[in-house]
Amino acid sequence: MGVRCAAKGCKNCMKNDNHYMYHRFPSMKDRCIEWLKACGRHDLLNTPVESVYRNFRICSVHFEPKMYSNPEKTRLLPQAMPTLFINTHVTQEIDVIDENSLATTADRSTCSTVSTTSSQTIQKLSVNTPRKKKLKTEVSLLKAKCAKLEKQVETLSLKVVESIHSVGHFKEVCDAHFPPNLSMIIKNFVNLTKKNPL
């Protein structure tokens, strides 16, 4: 049997709906109790927190987009709370956390307040991973190379334009495309008049 969503009245199951994320309940007692109340699972309030953490999940349907720390919506913010219970039978009123309290809580959160057993990662930690730092460095190096190559292309294109419009190039074209006698007459004419042919 697949993992089922623990929210009261929710029928989502990992076996049937692979496009939802199934998040563990928090391992900290206070947060776990808040989630259980929000989900309408008063029957689990006396269950040990470790057991709830190990055995129960809640699907991503019950979380607002602002509760996630990444665009893929795979990691919840440390202060995330399930608040969306459309078409479920949660009978209690849910305290909705407004955006201002989320922002101030996120600003005050530090690495030292995060439990080592929590499955949620602070956004600051996931933004500056070694892999992301390496990729940012590579991107900046590639941008610098592109700028350098663009300057080289511009310089070379100016040189090509200058050489095409030069008297020497005109004489080379005359030698390549005209008979020797005609080419010599045209080149002598250009030398006498000292005019640019174009």
C-alpha positions in Angstrom: 0.0 0.0 0.0 1.4 3.5 -0.9 1.9 6.5 1.4 -1.5 8.2 2.2 -2.0 11.8 3.0 -2.8 12.1 6.8 -5.1 15.2 6.4 -8.6 14.3 7.6 -10.8 13.6 4.5 -7.9 13.7 2.0 -7.9 10.7 -0.3 -4.5 11.4 -2.0 -2.2 8.4 -2.1 1.4 8.2 -3.4 0.6 4.9 -5.2 -2.2 6.7 -7.2 -0.9 10.3 -7.5 2.8 10.5 -8.1 2.6 14.2 -9.0 2.2 15.3 -5.4 4.9 15.6 -2.8 4.4 13.9 0.5 6.0 15.8 3.4 6.9 14.4 6.8 5.3 15.9 9.9 7.8 18.1 11.9 10.0 16.2 14.4 9.6 19.0 16.9 6.7 18.4 19.2 5.1 21.9 19.2 5.2 22.1 15.4 3.9 18.6 15.0 0.9 19.3 17.2 0.2 22.5 15.2 0.2 20.4 12.0 -2.0 17.7 13.5 -4.6 20.2 14.6 -4.5 22.0 11.3 -5.1 18.7 9.5 -8.0 17.8 11.8 -6.1 14.8 13.2 -6.9 15.2 16.9 -6.9 11.4 17.1 -3.1 11.5 16.7 -2.4 14.2 19.3 -1.4 11.6 22.0 0.7 9.6 19.5 4.5 10.0 20.2 6.0 12.6 17.9 8.7 10.2 16.6 6.0 7.8 15.5 4.0 10.6 13.7 7.3 11.8 12.1 8.2 8.3 10.9 4.7 7.0 9.8 2.6 9.9 8.6 2.8 12.3 5.6 0.8 15.2 4.3 0.5 15.9 0.6 1.5 19.1 -1.1 -2.1 20.0 -1.9 -2.4 21.4 1.6 0.4 23.9 1.3 0.3 27.3 -0.3 3.1 28.1 -2.8 4.6 30.7 -0.5 5.3 27.9 2.0 8.1 26.4 -0.2 11.7 27.4 -0.3 12.4 26.4 -3.9 10.6 26.9 -7.2 10.2 23.1 -7.7 8.1 23.0 -4.5 10.0 20.1 -3.0 11.2 21.7 0.2 9.1 23.4 2.8 10.2 26.5 4.7 10.9 25.9 8.4 7.8 27.8 9.4 5.5 26.2 6.8 2.0 25.2 7.9 -0.6 23.2 6.0 -3.5 25.7 5.4 -5.3 24.5 2.3 -8.1 22.0 3.0 -10.6 22.4 0.1 -12.9 19.4 -0.3 -11.8 17.8 2.9 -13.7 17.5 6.1 -11.6 19.4 8.6 -14.1 20.7 11.2 -11.8 23.0 13.2 -10.9 26.5 12.3 -7.4 26.8 11.0 -5.2 29.7 12.0 -3.7 31.0 8.8 -0.2 32.5 9.1 -0.1 35.8 7.2 2.9 36.7 5.0 4.3 39.3 7.4 4.7 36.9 10.2 6.3 34.4 7.8 8.8 37.0 6.6 9.8 38.0 10.2 10.1 34.4 11.3 12.3 33.6 8.3 14.5 36.7 9.0 15.0 35.5 12.6 15.7 31.9 11.8 19.3 30.8 12.0 21.1 27.5 11.5 21.3 27.0 15.3 17.5 26.9 15.7 17.1 24.0 13.2 16.8 20.5 14.6 19.2 18.0 13.1 16.4 15.5 12.7 14.2 17.9 10.7 13.5 17.0 7.1 13.1 20.7 6.2 16.1 22.9 5.1 16.4 26.6 5.6 16.4 28.5 2.3 19.8 30.1 3.1 21.4 26.7 3.3 20.0 25.5 0.0 20.9 28.7 -1.9 24.6 28.6 -1.2 25.5 25.0 -1.7 29.0 24.2 -3.0 27.5 23.0 -6.3 25.6 26.2 -6.8 28.6 28.3 -6.0 30.7 26.4 -8.5 28.0 26.8 -11.2 27.8 30.6 -10.5 31.6 30.8 -10.9 31.4 28.9 -14.2 28.6 31.2 -15.4 30.6 34.3 -14.6 33.7 33.0 -16.3 31.6 32.1 -19.4 30.1 35.6 -19.5 33.6 37.1 -19.3 34.7 34.8 -22.2 31.7 35.8 -24.3 32.4 39.5 -23.7 36.0 39.0 -24.8 35.0 37.1 -27.9 32.5 39.7 -28.8 35.2 42.4 -28.7 37.5 40.2 -30.8 34.8 39.7 -33.4 34.1 43.4 -33.5 37.8 44.2 -34.0 38.2 41.5 -36.7 35.2 42.7 -38.6 36.5 46.3 -38.6 39.8 45.0 -40.0 38.0 43.0 -42.7 36.0 46.1 -43.7 39.2 48.2 -43.8 41.0 45.6 -45.9 38.1 45.3 -48.4 38.0 49.0 -48.9 41.8 49.4 -49.2 43.7 50.1 -52.5 45.8 47.0 -52.0 42.7 44.8 -51.9 41.4 46.5 -55.0 44.6 45.7 -56.9 44.5 42.0 -55.7 41.0 41.7 -57.0 42.0 43.2 -60.4 44.9 40.7 -60.7 42.5 37.8 -59.9 39.7 38.8 -62.2 41.1 40.6 -65.2 43.6 39.8 -67.9 47.2 40.9 -67.0 47.3 43.8 -69.4 43.9 45.2 -68.4 44.7 44.7 -64.7 48.0 46.6 -65.1 46.2 49.5 -66.9 43.6 49.8 -64.1 46.2 49.7 -61.3 48.3 52.4 -63.1 45.2 54.5 -63.4 44.5 54.2 -59.7 48.1 55.0 -58.8 48.0 58.1 -61.1 44.8 59.5 -59.7 45.5 58.5 -56.1 41.8 57.9 -55.6 40.2 55.2 -53.6 38.3 53.0 -56.1 35.2 52.8 -53.9 
